[in-house]
């Protein structure tokens, strides 16, 4: 993105002849279109990219957590609990509940920031 905008030509500037105004008008339109693009399209493109990449990262994270959980349950079932699936499920569930409890205690209290009347 250009940090220094180009000077905007005007139609009423002095010129050597009257036949030059179509070129100056075209330059003015070109400058205004590029200014509009710099002020609107580029920021919207950055926001759209951030949203798309955020969705991709979120989907990859959910997939990874799911596959790791499944693999961990299978490994625990076979090697730690001798075929007792309920024990592996209980242990993995307890880990997720503990993570949720920690996240719950670290949350911000939205009611405390509002003024009470």
C-alpha positions in Angstrom: 0.0 0.0 0.0 1.3 3.4 -0.9 2.2 5.4 2.2 2.4 8.7 0.3 -0.6 9.5 -1.9 -0.1 10.9 -5.3 -1.0 14.6 -5.8 -4.5 15.0 -7.2 -4.5 16.9 -10.5 -7.2 19.5 -10.9 -9.2 20.5 -14.0 -8.9 24.2 -13.4 -5.0 24.4 -13.3 -3.4 26.6 -15.9 -2.2 24.9 -19.1 -0.6 25.8 -22.3 -3.6 24.9 -24.4 -7.3 24.0 -24.3 -6.7 20.6 -25.9 -5.0 19.2 -22.9 -8.0 18.9 -20.6 -9.1 15.4 -21.7 -5.7 14.0 -20.7 -5.9 15.9 -17.4 -9.5 14.7 -16.8 -8.3 11.1 -17.5 -5.4 11.5 -15.0 -7.9 12.9 -12.4 -10.2 9.9 -12.9 -7.3 7.5 -12.7 -6.0 9.2 -9.5 -9.4 9.1 -7.9 -10.0 5.5 -8.8 -6.6 4.5 -7.3 -7.3 6.6 -4.2 -10.7 4.9 -3.8 -9.0 1.5 -4.2 -6.3 2.3 -1.7 -8.9 3.5 0.9 -11.5 0.7 0.4 -10.5 -2.3 -1.5 -7.1 -3.0 0.1 -8.4 -2.9 3.7 -11.3 -5.1 2.7 -8.9 -7.5 1.1 -6.8 -7.7 4.2 -9.9 -8.3 6.4 -11.2 -11.0 4.0 -7.8 -12.7 4.0 -7.7 -12.6 7.8 -11.1 -14.2 8.0 -10.3 -16.9 5.5 -7.0 -17.8 7.2 -8.7 -17.7 10.6 -11.4 -20.2 9.4 -8.7 -22.4 7.9 -6.6 -22.4 11.1 -9.7 -23.1 13.3 -10.7 -26.0 11.1 -7.2 -27.4 11.2 -7.1 -27.0 15.0 -10.4 -28.8 15.5 -9.4 -31.6 13.2 -6.1 -32.0 14.9 -7.6 -32.1 18.4 -10.2 -34.6 17.3 -7.6 -36.9 15.6 -5.2 -36.7 18.6 -8.1 -37.5 21.0 -9.1 -40.5 19.0 -5.5 -41.7 18.8 -5.0 -41.2 22.5 -8.1 -43.1 23.4 -7.0 -46.0 21.2 -3.5 -46.1 22.6 -4.8 -45.9 26.2 -7.3 -48.6 25.5 -4.7 -51.0 24.1 -1.7 -50.3 26.3 -2.8 -48.8 29.5 -6.3 -50.2 30.3 -6.1 -53.7 28.6 -9.2 -53.2 26.4 -11.3 -51.2 28.8 -12.6 -48.5 26.5 -14.6 -46.8 29.3 -11.5 -46.1 31.3 -9.8 -44.5 28.4 -12.9 -42.4 27.6 -13.2 -41.5 31.3 -9.6 -40.3 31.5 -9.7 -38.3 28.2 -13.1 -36.8 29.3 -11.5 -35.8 32.7 -8.7 -34.1 30.9 -11.1 -32.1 28.7 -13.2 -31.2 31.8 -10.1 -30.0 33.6 -9.1 -27.9 30.6 -12.6 -26.4 30.4 -12.6 -25.7 34.1 -9.3 -23.8 33.8 -10.5 -21.9 30.8 -13.7 -21.1 32.8 -11.7 -19.6 35.7 -9.6 -17.5 33.3 -12.5 -15.9 31.5 -13.2 -12.2 31.9 -16.3 -11.2 33.8 -18.4 -9.1 31.4 -20.7 -8.0 34.1 -17.9 -6.4 36.2 -17.0 -3.9 33.4 -20.6 -2.6 33.1 -21.7 0.0 35.6 -24.4 -1.1 38.0 -27.3 1.3 38.7 
